[in-house]
């Protein structure tokens, strides 16, 4: 059975898509791919996306989850967006505070204030 036809793979497609990964046939696996096993047999793998663009993917996911662009959110919902991004590790990335502030249409200080209120 071709790996991309295995029924288990259909159920994890949303997860692979959410993380920006690519499903790879078992015979095309490279170093760094995450193998997917069923009953001890590798049926496919997930190729994870490069770190480049990770923050944009996180912002897109939060916007989909909250139903609007970050700049269109209310203050309370912007705080929720900051919490979601923080939980997902967005602020460990270089320039994340500046980029999120730009996406929200607020200052860096506002983003830092939201983060500080979360960590109190």
Secondary structure, 3 states (H helix, E strand, C coil): CCHHHCHHHHHHHHHHHHCCCEEEEHHHCCCCCEEEEECCEEEEEEECCCCCCHHHHHHHHHHHHHCCCHHHCCHHHHHHHHHHHHHCCHHHCCCHHHHHHHHHCCCHHHHHHHHHHHHC
